Amino acid sequence: MKTIIRRRYLLPAVLTCILAGVAARSSGAQQPQLQTASEPADAGAASKTAQEAPVNPAGVQVGTEQTPAAATHAEELRKAALNPIANLISVPLQNNSNFSIGPQDRTQDVLNIQPVIPVQLGQNWNLITRIITPIIYQPTIGEPLNQGAYGFSDINPSFFFSPRKAHKIIWGAGPTFLLPTATNRVLGQGKWGTGPAFVVLTQPGKWTIGDLVNNIWSFTGQADRADVNQMTMQVFINYGLQHGWYLASQPIFTANWEATHGGRWVVPVGGGVGRIMKLGFQPVNISVQFYGNAVHPPGGSPWSMRLQFVLLFPKLNKQQEKAMLEQKLKQMEQAPKN
């Protein structure tokens, strides 16, 4: 059981240390920003889609937002990182700590590993694959208090078809699925399910405003388990600040349509702060958010903390890949030798 408890707190502790390091770096006079070397403008630049996030060779060179080219390309990456259906490979690690559950004030921990992988379908469409794999620590509500379940929950893959051409309104739609992959009965629902998923957003100026919603119905599974009919809706409102920082409110509303007696809705209210930056050559998106649940099932968590660490892999062409490699070699040559 000590092993379970250590695992439960490992990722929040690691993410907290990373966030503390980011804040410490930001308190200095001036910090390097996401940048790439500037490219000459051309007539085809206007035809780039809003959902593509090309990082010019400025992403291979460290600059600051006081450099116009650096600020431009850092802004492109910021918008792509906050767009759930951008043409950008990302690997989010999202840890949700749900506090004060039950009369003993237990804490549930949910780590979502949710890679997002875009694939181009012809000249006009992208297919964005989003697979959520939860790893859960589920505490016991009654006695004995020192016991709980730890393991994988049900996997939730979603597939969004989205137009590649730039529009003020960005959207995607497709199917979502529920796969009964839980390693412990209390960690999953024991049902196969499917339903529609939709996302719509807009990014005027420094804002990113949108909504991602799905509803899943079960169609088969363990006969002794309750049917599944549930909605998940994430509203996201983000505002970009200087030096890669941004304000974020990304509450996830859930509705269990099968529930009765006041246990149907979870309605969180809150937000937090994040930063898009580089760790070495790797662009990352780090954020912390806090939410109070204005509505929740009886005995459910009244408040939660979300820590997120996202690896970003911007799309590079051959010229940009070559420039990045040359920059890496140059830095290795200039590194002090022991």
C-alpha positions in Angstrom: 0.0 0.0 0.0 2.9 2.3 0.6 3.9 1.8 -3.0 0.4 2.9 -4.1 0.5 6.0 -2.0 4.0 6.9 -3.4 2.8 6.5 -6.9 -0.3 8.6 -6.2 1.7 11.6 -5.2 4.7 11.2 -7.6 3.4 13.0 -10.6 1.8 16.0 -8.7 5.1 16.4 -6.9 7.1 16.3 -10.2 4.8 18.8 -11.9 4.9 21.1 -8.9 8.7 21.2 -9.0 8.6 22.0 -12.7 6.1 24.8 -12.2 8.2 26.2 -9.4 11.3 26.2 -11.7 9.4 27.9 -14.4 8.2 30.7 -12.0 11.8 31.1 -10.7 13.1 31.5 -14.2 10.5 34.1 -15.1 11.4 36.3 -12.1 14.8 37.1 -13.8 15.4 40.1 -16.0 14.7 38.6 -19.4 14.2 35.0 -20.4 14.5 33.2 -23.7 11.3 32.7 -25.6 10.0 30.2 -28.1 11.4 31.5 -31.4 12.6 30.4 -34.7 14.8 32.2 -37.2 12.8 34.6 -39.4 11.9 33.7 -42.9 11.2 36.2 -45.7 7.5 36.8 -46.2 6.0 35.4 -49.4 2.7 35.4 -51.2 1.9 31.9 -50.1 2.1 32.8 -46.4 -1.5 33.9 -46.4 -2.6 30.5 -47.5 -1.3 28.7 -44.4 -4.1 27.2 -42.5 -5.0 28.4 -39.0 -4.8 24.9 -37.7 -1.2 24.3 -38.9 1.5 25.5 -36.6 4.7 25.7 -38.6 7.7 26.8 -36.6 10.1 28.7 -38.8 13.8 28.2 -38.2 13.1 30.7 -35.4 12.1 27.6 -33.3 15.6 26.4 -33.6 17.2 29.6 -32.2 16.5 31.1 -28.9 15.1 34.7 -29.0 12.8 37.0 -27.0 9.5 38.6 -27.7 11.3 41.9 -28.2 12.4 40.4 -31.5 9.4 40.8 -33.9 10.0 37.5 -35.7 10.4 35.7 -32.4 7.1 37.1 -31.0 5.2 36.2 -34.2 6.3 32.6 -34.2 5.9 32.2 -30.4 2.3 33.4 -30.8 1.7 30.8 -33.6 2.8 28.1 -31.3 0.8 29.4 -28.4 -2.4 29.4 -30.5 -1.7 25.9 -31.8 -0.9 24.6 -28.3 -4.3 25.8 -27.0 -6.2 24.5 -29.9 -7.3 20.9 -29.2 -7.5 20.1 -33.0 -4.5 21.9 -34.2 -2.2 20.2 -36.8 0.3 19.7 -34.0 1.4 16.5 -32.3 1.2 16.8 -28.5 1.4 14.5 -25.5 -0.4 15.9 -22.5 0.0 14.5 -19.1 -2.9 15.9 -17.0 -3.1 15.1 -13.3 -6.4 15.8 -11.5 -6.5 15.6 -7.7 -10.1 15.5 -6.4 -10.1 16.4 -2.7 -12.5 15.9 0.3 -14.4 12.9 -1.0 -16.8 11.3 1.5 -17.0 11.8 5.2 -13.3 11.0 5.7 -12.1 13.7 3.2 -10.3 11.2 0.9 -8.4 12.3 -2.2 -8.9 10.7 -5.6 -6.1 11.0 -8.2 -6.7 10.8 -12.0 -3.7 11.0 -14.4 -4.9 11.3 -18.0 -2.3 10.4 -20.7 -3.9 11.8 -23.8 -1.7 12.0 -26.9 -3.1 14.1 -29.8 -2.0 13.0 -33.3 -3.1 14.8 -36.5 -3.1 13.0 -39.9 -3.7 14.8 -43.2 -6.5 13.4 -45.3 -6.0 14.7 -48.8 -5.8 18.5 -49.4 -8.9 19.6 -47.5 -9.2 17.6 -44.3 -7.3 16.5 -41.2 -8.1 13.6 -38.9 -7.1 14.4 -35.3 -6.9 11.3 -33.0 -7.2 12.0 -29.3 -6.8 9.0 -27.0 -7.4 9.4 -23.2 -5.9 6.7 -21.0 -6.7 7.4 -17.3 -4.6 6.0 -14.5 -6.6 6.3 -11.3 -6.1 6.0 -7.5 -9.6 5.4 -6.1 -9.7 5.7 -2.3 -12.0 3.7 -0.1 -14.9 5.8 1.2 -15.5 3.7 4.4 -13.3 1.5 6.5 -10.5 0.5 6.3 -9.1 3.9 5.3 -5.7 2.7 4.2 -7.0 0.6 1.3 -7.8 1.7 -2.2 -7.6 0.7 -5.9 -4.9 1.8 -8.3 -4.6 1.1 -12.0 -5.9 1.8 -15.5 -9.4 3.0 -16.1 -11.5 2.8 -19.3 -9.7 4.2 -22.4 -11.6 6.9 -24.4 -10.4 7.4 -28.0 -11.9 10.2 -30.1 -11.5 11.0 -33.8 -12.2 14.5 -35.2 -12.5 15.3 -38.9 -11.6 19.0 -39.3 -11.1 21.1 -42.5 -7.6 22.3 -43.2 -8.5 25.6 -44.7 -8.3 28.6 -42.4 -11.6 30.1 -41.1 -12.4 32.4 -38.2 -14.4 29.5 -36.7 -12.4 26.2 -36.3 -14.4 23.0 -35.9 -14.1 19.3 -35.8 -16.5 16.4 -35.5 -16.4 12.6 -35.3 -17.0 9.5 -33.1 -15.8 8.8 -29.6 -15.6 5.4 -27.9 -15.6 3.9 -24.4 -13.4 0.8 -24.1 -13.7 -1.3 -20.9 -10.0 -1.6 -20.2 -10.1 -1.0 -16.4 -7.7 -3.2 -14.4 -10.0 -3.2 -11.4 -13.8 -3.3 -11.2 -14.1 -0.1 -9.2 -11.9 1.9 -11.7 -14.2 1.4 -14.8 -17.7 1.1 -16.0 -17.5 -2.4 -17.5 -19.3 -1.3 -20.7 -18.5 -0.8 -24.4 -19.9 2.6 -25.6 -19.8 5.1 -28.4 -21.3 8.5 -29.4 -20.6 11.7 -31.2 -17.9 14.3 -30.3 -17.8 17.9 -31.4 -15.3 20.8 -30.9 -15.7 24.4 -32.0 -13.4 27.4 -31.2 -12.2 30.8 -32.3 -8.9 32.6 -31.7 -9.3 36.4 -32.1 -6.2 38.2 -31.0 -4.8 36.8 -27.8 -8.0 34.9 -27.0 -8.8 31.2 -27.5 -12.5 30.5 -26.8 -14.2 27.2 -27.5 -16.1 24.1 -26.4 -15.5 20.4 -26.7 -18.4 18.1 -26.0 -19.3 14.4 -26.4 -22.0 12.0 -25.3 -21.5 8.3 -24.9 -24.1 5.5 -24.8 -23.2 1.9 -23.9 -24.3 -0.9 -26.2 -22.9 -4.0 -24.6 -20.8 -5.1 -21.6 -21.1 -6.7 -18.2 -24.7 -7.5 -17.6 -24.5 -6.6 -13.9 -23.2 -3.1 -14.5 -25.3 0.1 -15.0 -25.9 1.3 -18.5 -23.8 4.3 -19.6 -25.4 7.5 -20.9 -23.1 10.4 -20.0 -22.0 13.8 -21.4 -18.6 15.5 -21.0 -18.3 19.1 -22.0 -15.1 21.2 -21.7 -15.4 24.9 -22.1 -12.0 26.6 -22.6 -11.3 30.4 -22.3 -7.6 31.3 -22.6 -5.9 34.7 -22.8 -2.3 35.1 -23.9 0.2 37.3 -21.8 3.8 38.2 -22.4 6.7 35.8 -22.3 4.6 32.7 -23.1 2.3 33.0 -20.1 -1.4 32.8 -20.4 -4.6 32.8 -18.2 -6.9 29.8 -18.5 -10.3 28.6 -17.5 -11.0 25.1 -18.8 -13.7 23.5 -16.6 -15.0 20.0 -17.5 -18.7 19.7 -17.0 -20.1 16.1 -16.7 -23.7 14.8 -16.7 -24.6 11.2 -15.9 -28.1 11.0 -17.4 -28.7 7.7 -15.7 -28.2 9.2 -12.2 -31.0 10.4 -10.0 -31.4 12.0 -6.6 -29.1 15.0 -7.2 -26.1 13.0 -8.5 -26.3 13.9 -12.2 -24.2 16.9 -12.7 -20.6 18.1 -11.9 -20.3 21.8 -12.5 -16.8 23.2 -11.7 -15.9 26.9 -11.6 -12.3 28.2 -11.6 -9.2 28.6 -13.6 -5.4 29.1 -13.4 -2.3 30.1 -15.2 0.1 28.4 -17.7 3.2 29.0 -19.8 4.4 27.8 -23.1 8.2 27.6 -23.2 11.2 25.5 -23.9 13.0 22.9 -21.9 16.2 22.7 -23.9 15.0 22.3 -27.4 11.7 20.8 -26.4 8.6 23.1 -26.5 6.3 22.4 -23.6 3.0 23.7 -22.2 2.8 23.8 -18.4 -0.2 24.9 -16.4 -1.9 24.7 -12.9 -5.6 25.2 -12.3 -8.0 25.1 -9.4 -11.7 24.4 -9.5 -14.5 24.5 -7.0 -17.5 22.2 -7.9 -20.6 24.4 -7.5 -22.7 21.2 -8.2 -21.5 17.6 -7.5 -23.0 14.3 -6.5 -23.6 13.6 -2.7 -20.2 12.7 -1.2 -18.4 13.8 -4.3 -15.4 16.1 -4.4 -16.1 19.8 -3.7 -12.8 21.1 -5.2 -9.9 19.9 -7.3 -6.5 20.8 -8.6 -5.3 20.2 -12.2 -1.6 20.0 -13.1 -0.7 19.6 -16.8 2.6 19.1 -18.6 2.4 18.9 -22.4 5.1 17.9 -24.8 4.7 19.8 -28.1 6.1 18.7 -31.4 5.6 21.5 -34.0 5.5 20.6 -37.7 8.9 21.2 -39.3 9.8 21.1 -43.0 13.2 19.7 -44.2 14.8 23.2 -44.1 13.7 23.8 -40.5 14.9 20.3 -39.4 18.3 21.0 -41.0 18.5 24.4 -39.2 17.6 22.8 -35.9 20.2 20.1 -36.3 22.9 22.7 -37.1 21.9 24.7 -34.1 22.1 21.7 -31.8 25.5 20.8 -33.1 26.7 24.4 -32.6 25.5 24.5 -29.0 27.2 21.1 -28.3 30.5 22.5 -29.7 30.2 25.6 -27.5 29.3 23.6 -24.4 32.1 23.7 -21.7 34.0 20.4 -21.5 34.8 18.8 -18.2 
